[in-house]
Amino acid sequence: MNTTQLKKGDQLENIIVETMAAEGKCIAHYNGQVVFVQGCAPGDTVDIELTKIKSSFLEGRTIRIQKLSSSRSTPFCSHFGTCGGCSWQHINYETQLEYKRQQVIDNLERIGGLELPTINPIIGSTQTIYYRNKLDFTFTASRWLTREEMGSENKFGEPGLGYHIPKMFDKVFDVKECFLQPDPSNAIRLLAREIAIQNEIPFFDLRKQIGFLRTLTIRVAQPQISIAGDHTISIVGPSSLGQSISSLQPTVSTVGNENQSTVGRAPTPSVGETMVILQVTYDKMEWTEKILKGLSEKFPQITSINYVINGKRNDTFADLDVICWKGNPFITEKMQKPGSKELLQFRVGPKSFYQTNSLQAYELYKVAYEMAALTGNELVYDLYTGTGTIANFVAGKAKRVVGLEYVAAAIEDAKANSRLNGIGNTEFFAGDIKDLLSEQFLSEHGHPDVVITDPPRGGMHEAVVKMLLKAAPQKIVYVSCNPATQARDMKLLSEDYKVTAVQPVDMFPHTIHVENVALLIKK
């Protein structure tokens, strides 16, 4: 079929998938034209249905797999294909790491135009499931129904508690089981839903903006994994071909099969302290306490139970009061000190930022620490310090550390964490970084020898980059959760700095996201 005759809904058969693209899509070609395909893996041969037609490219979704790639794994979650969270779980972990490393290289070369050293092999996560310490679930008065459910006896208008459908702010599907957070996360979510339904507590309607229950946030401290000895989830590809994507479901077999990978094993997870935050629309303690009391009685391991009253049109509560109903208003994360067997402690409150993969956060910060190569004589600036995690992590090897952060509450957490760990050589300041980091600030607090910067996904403001060039530290360690904006910023810094080391780190297995740490040395 000529590409000019194609229309939305047309099906193309036996398309060979070549490689990965941005946002988890794959790249194929049809009659010389690029096709971005959802729901497949590099090496697959698939039939697709076209969803978008442009003059320079096509987009489509996989409807049948005719030949499976050797890079495939069987998705371990029953919500795969509906949930946008672990969109790469159908690709084996080793292949995921290869593509993430290449993503870093592509961004730094194409966007940054940088002359790069040899990119180190990516540091993979030791935990590939149950690795997140924080999850946010949304209540919905009318849960999303899958195609299979629409043809069954399920009725429209059933409440649910789960995740948003990708790119649909008002559509939420009901989560039965999630492999992202250790127990008791699943059980807490299911009980909260059950109590609400039994007591006819209204779930929120995101479109109509009515209802009572809005969100449920669960935070756990330092998840630990011990591999169970009786079962494993198979990640071997299904034997039958020509099947629909939705039929690729997990299979369970007995441990001992030498062909099974440890990626995807069913673990017996355990956690330390647990925090719950229930967000409601208005003050009605009869309903709020029904849920909080039920969770408290069932789960004594919940050490911090909180609620928020939010009458706004969105679910953010950074500007709202969080009421601690029972226990402490924080949980405590622990992280090994670099080069020591001692542990650092970090108090994490309901509004605190803390790296979502606790165990891998240590690996990330260790890379930054090693790149900084502190001797004990340096003044270090830690930009976007958050709760001071990096600042306190490196303080033992610095003369002084100055942390800057735009969230005032986070700065108070950072100061508290220094006190908690007996660290006396840190200072923290709150304000918009582009305004705070000025020539006057440098004059008052000293020009840094080393800057460690860990900005949000949007990267650093151009004014911050320009002030770094004026501050002229000998080293800049750039920690990034978005290699594209990191490349943009490093291109500006390359005026005076040379990139001497690049280390990708995988913080989010089975997703498209990758962290990257780069060392820039003054020319």
MOMOJO-V708632 format. One record per residue. N is the residue number from 1. RES is the residue in one letter. SS is DSSP state (hx for helix, st for strand, lp for the rest). BURIAL is b if it has 9 or more other C-alpha atoms within 8 Angstrom, else e. D_FIRST is the distance of its C-alpha to the first C-alpha in whole Angstrom. Layout:
BEGIN
[[N & RES & SS & BURIAL & D_FIRST] [N & RES & SS & BURIAL & D_FIRST]]
END
This chain:
BEGIN
[[1 & M & lp & e & 0] [2 & N & lp & e & 4] [3 & T & hx & e & 6] [4 & T & hx & e & 8] [5 & Q & hx & e & 7] [6 & L & lp & b & 7] [7 & K & lp & e & 11] [8 & K & lp & b & 14] [9 & G & lp & e & 14] [10 & D & lp & e & 10] [11 & Q & st & e & 10] [12 & L & st & b & 9] [13 & E & st & e & 11] [14 & N & st & e & 13] [15 & I & st & b & 13] [16 & I & st & b & 16] [17 & V & lp & b & 19] [18 & E & lp & b & 21] [19 & T & st & b & 23] [20 & M & st & b & 25] [21 & A & lp & b & 25] [22 & A & hx & e & 27] [23 & E & hx & e & 28] [24 & G & hx & b & 27] [25 & K & lp & b & 23] [26 & C & st & b & 21] [27 & I & st & b & 19] [28 & A & st & b & 16] [29 & H & st & b & 13] [30 & Y & st & e & 9] [31 & N & lp & e & 9] [32 & G & lp & e & 12] [33 & Q & st & b & 12] [34 & V & st & b & 15] [35 & V & st & b & 14] [36 & F & st & b & 18] [37 & V & st & b & 18] [38 & Q & st & b & 21] [39 & G & lp & b & 23] [40 & C & lp & b & 22] [41 & A & lp & b & 24] [42 & P & lp & b & 24] [43 & G & lp & b & 23] [44 & D & lp & b & 21] [45 & T & st & b & 18] [46 & V & st & b & 17] [47 & D & st & b & 14] [48 & I & st & b & 14] [49 & E & st & b & 14] [50 & L & st & b & 13] [51 & T & st & b & 16] [52 & K & st & e & 16] [53 & I & st & b & 14] [54 & K & lp & e & 16] [55 & S & lp & e & 15] [56 & S & lp & e & 16] [57 & F & st & b & 15] [58 & L & st & b & 14] [59 & E & st & b & 16] [60 & G & st & b & 16] [61 & R & st & b & 18] [62 & T & st & b & 18] [63 & I & st & b & 19] [64 & R & st & b & 19] [65 & I & st & b & 20] [66 & Q & st & b & 20] [67 & K & st & b & 22] [68 & L & lp & b & 25] [69 & S & lp & b & 26] [70 & S & lp & e & 29] [71 & S & lp & b & 30] [72 & R & st & b & 30] [73 & S & lp & b & 32] [74 & T & lp & b & 33] [75 & P & lp & b & 33] [76 & F & lp & b & 37] [77 & C & lp & b & 37] [78 & S & lp & e & 36] [79 & H & lp & e & 35] [80 & F & st & b & 32] [81 & G & lp & b & 29] [82 & T & lp & e & 31] [83 & C & st & b & 33] [84 & G & lp & b & 32] [85 & G & lp & e & 35] [86 & C & lp & b & 35] [87 & S & lp & b & 31] [88 & W & lp & b & 31] [89 & Q & lp & b & 33] [90 & H & lp & b & 30] [91 & I & st & b & 31] [92 & N & lp & b & 34] [93 & Y & hx & b & 36] [94 & E & hx & e & 37] [95 & T & hx & b & 33] [96 & Q & hx & b & 33] [97 & L & hx & b & 36] [98 & E & hx & b & 35] [99 & Y & hx & b & 32] [100 & K & hx & b & 35] [101 & R & hx & b & 36] [102 & Q & hx & e & 33] [103 & Q & hx & b & 33] [104 & V & hx & b & 36] [105 & I & hx & b & 36] [106 & D & hx & b & 33] [107 & N & hx & b & 35] [108 & L & hx & b & 38] [109 & E & hx & b & 36] [110 & R & hx & e & 34] [111 & I & hx & b & 35] [112 & G & lp & b & 39] [113 & G & lp & e & 39] [114 & L & lp & b & 41] [115 & E & lp & e & 43] [116 & L & lp & b & 43] [117 & P & lp & e & 45] [118 & T & lp & e & 44] [119 & I & lp & b & 42] [120 & N & st & e & 44] [121 & P & st & e & 43] [122 & I & st & b & 42] [123 & I & st & e & 44] [124 & G & lp & e & 43] [125 & S & lp & b & 44] [126 & T & lp & e & 47] [127 & Q & lp & e & 46] [128 & T & lp & b & 42] [129 & I & lp & b & 43] [130 & Y & lp & b & 46] [131 & Y & lp & b & 46] [132 & R & st & b & 46] [133 & N & lp & b & 50] [134 & K & st & b & 48] [135 & L & st & b & 46] [136 & D & st & b & 46] [137 & F & st & b & 45] [138 & T & st & b & 44] [139 & F & st & b & 46] [140 & T & st & b & 44] [141 & A & lp & b & 45] [142 & S & lp & b & 42] [143 & R & lp & b & 40] [144 & W & lp & e & 36] [145 & L & lp & b & 35] [146 & T & lp & e & 32] [147 & R & hx & e & 29] [148 & E & hx & e & 31] [149 & E & hx & b & 35] [150 & M & hx & b & 33] [151 & G & lp & e & 33] [152 & S & lp & e & 37] [153 & E & lp & e & 40] [154 & N & lp & e & 40] [155 & K & lp & e & 41] [156 & F & lp & e & 40] [157 & G & lp & e & 42] [158 & E & lp & e & 44] [159 & P & lp & b & 45] [160 & G & st & b & 44] [161 & L & st & b & 45] [162 & G & st & b & 42] [163 & Y & st & b & 39] [164 & H & st & b & 37] [165 & I & lp & b & 33] [166 & P & lp & e & 31] [167 & K & lp & e & 31] [168 & M & lp & e & 33] [169 & F & lp & b & 37] [170 & D & lp & e & 38] [171 & K & lp & b & 36] [172 & V & st & b & 38] [173 & F & st & b & 38] [174 & D & st & b & 41] [175 & V & lp & b & 41] [176 & K & lp & e & 43] [177 & E & lp & e & 43] [178 & C & lp & e & 42] [179 & F & lp & e & 42] [180 & L & lp & e & 43] [181 & Q & lp & b & 47] [182 & P & lp & b & 50] [183 & D & lp & b & 52] [184 & P & lp & e & 53] [185 & S & hx & b & 50] [186 & N & hx & b & 48] [187 & A & hx & e & 52] [188 & I & hx & b & 53] [189 & R & hx & b & 50] [190 & L & hx & b & 50] [191 & L & hx & b & 53] [192 & A & hx & b & 53] [193 & R & hx & b & 50] [194 & E & hx & e & 53] [195 & I & hx & b & 56] [196 & A & hx & b & 54] [197 & I & hx & b & 53] [198 & Q & hx & e & 56] [199 & N & lp & e & 58] [200 & E & lp & e & 55] [201 & I & lp & b & 55] [202 & P & lp & b & 52] [203 & F & st & b & 49] [204 & F & lp & b & 48] [205 & D & st & b & 45] [206 & L & lp & b & 43] [207 & R & lp & e & 42] [208 & K & lp & e & 45] [209 & Q & lp & e & 47] [210 & I & st & e & 50] [211 & G & lp & b & 51] [212 & F & lp & b & 53] [213 & L & st & b & 51] [214 & R & st & b & 49] [215 & T & st & b & 48] [216 & L & st & b & 50] [217 & T & st & b & 50] [218 & I & st & b & 51] [219 & R & st & b & 52] [220 & V & st & b & 54] [221 & A & lp & b & 56] [222 & Q & lp & b & 55] [223 & P & lp & b & 53] [224 & Q & st & e & 54] [225 & I & st & b & 52] [226 & S & st & e & 54] [227 & I & st & e & 51] [228 & A & lp & b & 52] [229 & G & lp & e & 53] [230 & D & lp & e & 52] [231 & H & st & b & 48] [232 & T & st & b & 45] [233 & I & st & b & 42] [234 & S & st & b & 39] [235 & I & lp & b & 37] [236 & V & lp & e & 35] [237 & G & lp & e & 32] [238 & P & lp & e & 31] [239 & S & lp & e & 31] [240 & S & lp & e & 29] [241 & L & lp & b & 25] [242 & G & lp & e & 22] [243 & Q & st & b & 24] [244 & S & lp & b & 24] [245 & I & hx & b & 25] [246 & S & hx & e & 28] [247 & S & hx & e & 29] [248 & L & lp & b & 30] [249 & Q & lp & b & 34] [250 & P & lp & b & 37] [251 & T & st & b & 39] [252 & V & st & e & 42] [253 & S & st & e & 44] [254 & T & st & e & 48] [255 & V & lp & e & 49] [256 & G & lp & e & 49] [257 & N & lp & e & 46] [258 & E & lp & e & 46] [259 & N & lp & e & 42] [260 & Q & lp & b & 42] [261 & S & lp & e & 42] [262 & T & lp & e & 44] [263 & V & lp & e & 41] [264 & G & lp & b & 41] [265 & R & lp & b & 44] [266 & A & lp & b & 46] [267 & P & st & e & 49] [268 & T & st & e & 52] [269 & P & st & b & 52] [270 & S & st & b & 56] [271 & V & lp & b & 56] [272 & G & lp & b & 59] [273 & E & lp & b & 60] [274 & T & st & b & 57] [275 & M & st & b & 57] [276 & V & st & b & 55] [277 & I & st & b & 55] [278 & L & st & b & 54] [279 & Q & st & b & 53] [280 & V & st & b & 54] [281 & T & lp & b & 54] [282 & Y & lp & e & 58] [283 & D & lp & e & 61] [284 & K & lp & e & 62] [285 & M & hx & e & 63] [286 & E & hx & e & 64] [287 & W & hx & e & 60] [288 & T & hx & b & 60] [289 & E & hx & b & 62] [290 & K & hx & b & 61] [291 & I & hx & b & 58] [292 & L & hx & b & 60] [293 & K & hx & e & 63] [294 & G & hx & b & 61] [295 & L & hx & b & 59] [296 & S & hx & b & 62] [297 & E & hx & e & 64] [298 & K & hx & e & 61] [299 & F & lp & b & 60] [300 & P & lp & e & 63] [301 & Q & lp & e & 61] [302 & I & st & b & 60] [303 & T & st & b & 62] [304 & S & st & b & 61] [305 & I & st & b & 60] [306 & N & st & b & 59] [307 & Y & st & b & 58] [308 & V & st & b & 57] [309 & I & st & b & 57] [310 & N & lp & b & 54] [311 & G & lp & e & 54] [312 & K & lp & e & 51] [313 & R & lp & e & 48] [314 & N & lp & e & 47] [315 & D & lp & e & 47] [316 & T & lp & e & 49] [317 & F & lp & b & 53] [318 & A & lp & e & 54] [319 & D & lp & e & 56] [320 & L & lp & e & 57] [321 & D & lp & e & 60] [322 & V & lp & b & 59] [323 & I & st & e & 62] [324 & C & st & b & 63] [325 & W & st & e & 64] [326 & K & st & e & 65] [327 & G & st & e & 66] [328 & N & lp & b & 65] [329 & P & lp & b & 63] [330 & F & st & b & 61] [331 & I & st & b & 60] [332 & T & st & b & 61] [333 & E & st & b & 58] [334 & K & st & b & 60] [335 & M & st & e & 59] [336 & Q & st & b & 60] [337 & K & lp & b & 62] [338 & P & lp & e & 61] [339 & G & lp & e & 63] [340 & S & lp & e & 65] [341 & K & lp & e & 65] [342 & E & lp & e & 66] [343 & L & st & e & 64] [344 & L & st & b & 63] [345 & Q & st & b & 63] [346 & F & st & b & 60] [347 & R & st & b & 61] [348 & V & st & b & 58] [349 & G & st & e & 58] [350 & P & lp & e & 56] [351 & K & lp & b & 55] [352 & S & lp & b & 55] [353 & F & lp & e & 52] [354 & Y & lp & e & 52] [355 & Q & lp & e & 49] [356 & T & lp & b & 47] [357 & N & st & b & 47] [358 & S & hx & b & 51] [359 & L & hx & b & 51] [360 & Q & hx & b & 49] [361 & A & hx & b & 50] [362 & Y & hx & b & 53] [363 & E & hx & b & 51] [364 & L & hx & b & 49] [365 & Y & hx & b & 53] [366 & K & hx & b & 54] [367 & V & hx & b & 52] [368 & A & hx & b & 53] [369 & Y & hx & b & 56] [370 & E & hx & e & 56] [371 & M & hx & b & 54] [372 & A & hx & b & 57] [373 & A & lp & e & 60] [374 & L & lp & b & 62] [375 & T & lp & e & 66] [376 & G & lp & e & 68] [377 & N & lp & e & 69] [378 & E & lp & b & 66] [379 & L & st & b & 65] [380 & V & st & b & 62] [381 & Y & st & b & 59] [382 & D & st & b & 57] [383 & L & st & b & 55] [384 & Y & lp & b & 53] [385 & T & lp & b & 55] [386 & G & lp & b & 55] [387 & T & lp & b & 57] [388 & G & lp & b & 59] [389 & T & hx & b & 57] [390 & I & hx & b & 56] [391 & A & hx & b & 60] [392 & N & hx & b & 62] [393 & F & hx & b & 60] [394 & V & hx & b & 61] [395 & A & hx & b & 64] [396 & G & hx & e & 66] [397 & K & hx & e & 65] [398 & A & lp & b & 66] [399 & K & lp & b & 69] [400 & R & st & b & 67] [401 & V & st & b & 64] [402 & V & st & b & 63] [403 & G & st & b & 60] [404 & L & st & b & 58] [405 & E & st & b & 56] [406 & Y & lp & b & 55] [407 & V & lp & b & 56] [408 & A & hx & b & 59] [409 & A & hx & e & 60] [410 & A & hx & b & 58] [411 & I & hx & b & 61] [412 & E & hx & b & 63] [413 & D & hx & b & 61] [414 & A & hx & b & 61] [415 & K & hx & b & 65] [416 & A & hx & b & 66] [417 & N & hx & b & 64] [418 & S & hx & b & 66] [419 & R & hx & b & 69] [420 & L & hx & b & 68] [421 & N & lp & e & 68] [422 & G & lp & e & 71] [423 & I & lp & b & 69] [424 & G & lp & e & 71] [425 & N & lp & e & 69] [426 & T & st & b & 66] [427 & E & st & e & 66] [428 & F & st & b & 63] [429 & F & st & b & 62] [430 & A & st & b & 60] [431 & G & lp & b & 58] [432 & D & lp & e & 55] [433 & I & hx & b & 55] [434 & K & hx & b & 54] [435 & D & hx & e & 57] [436 & L & hx & b & 59] [437 & L & lp & b & 59] [438 & S & lp & b & 61] [439 & E & hx & e & 63] [440 & Q & hx & e & 66] [441 & F & hx & b & 65] [442 & L & hx & b & 64] [443 & S & hx & e & 68] [444 & E & hx & e & 69] [445 & H & hx & e & 68] [446 & G & lp & e & 67] [447 & H & lp & b & 64] [448 & P & lp & b & 62] [449 & D & lp & b & 62] [450 & V & st & b & 59] [451 & V & st & b & 56] [452 & I & st & b & 54] [453 & T & st & b & 51] [454 & D & lp & b & 49] [455 & P & lp & b & 48] [456 & P & lp & b & 45] [457 & R & lp & e & 41] [458 & G & lp & e & 42] [459 & G & lp & b & 44] [460 & M & lp & b & 47] [461 & H & lp & e & 48] [462 & E & hx & e & 48] [463 & A & hx & e & 52] [464 & V & hx & b & 52] [465 & V & hx & b & 50] [466 & K & hx & e & 53] [467 & M & hx & b & 56] [468 & L & hx & b & 55] [469 & L & hx & b & 55] [470 & K & hx & e & 58] [471 & A & hx & b & 60] [472 & A & lp & b & 59] [473 & P & lp & b & 59] [474 & Q & lp & e & 59] [475 & K & st & b & 56] [476 & I & st & b & 53] [477 & V & st & b & 52] [478 & Y & st & b & 49] [479 & V & st & b & 47] [480 & S & st & b & 44] [481 & C & lp & b & 42] [482 & N & lp & b & 39] [483 & P & hx & b & 38] [484 & A & hx & b & 36] [485 & T & hx & b & 39] [486 & Q & hx & b & 42] [487 & A & hx & b & 40] [488 & R & hx & b & 40] [489 & D & hx & b & 44] [490 & M & hx & b & 45] [491 & K & hx & b & 43] [492 & L & hx & e & 46] [493 & L & hx & b & 49] [494 & S & lp & b & 48] [495 & E & lp & e & 50] [496 & D & lp & e & 53] [497 & Y & st & b & 52] [498 & K & st & b & 50] [499 & V & st & b & 48] [500 & T & st & b & 50] [501 & A & st & b & 48] [502 & V & st & b & 45] [503 & Q & st & b & 45] [504 & P & st & b & 42] [505 & V & st & b & 43] [506 & D & lp & b & 41] [507 & M & lp & b & 43] [508 & F & lp & b & 40] [509 & P & lp & b & 39] [510 & H & lp & b & 35] [511 & T & lp & b & 34] [512 & I & lp & b & 33] [513 & H & lp & b & 36] [514 & V & lp & b & 38] [515 & E & st & b & 42] [516 & N & st & b & 43] [517 & V & st & b & 46] [518 & A & st & b & 47] [519 & L & st & b & 50] [520 & L & st & b & 51] [521 & I & st & b & 54] [522 & K & st & b & 56] [523 & K & lp & e & 56]]
END
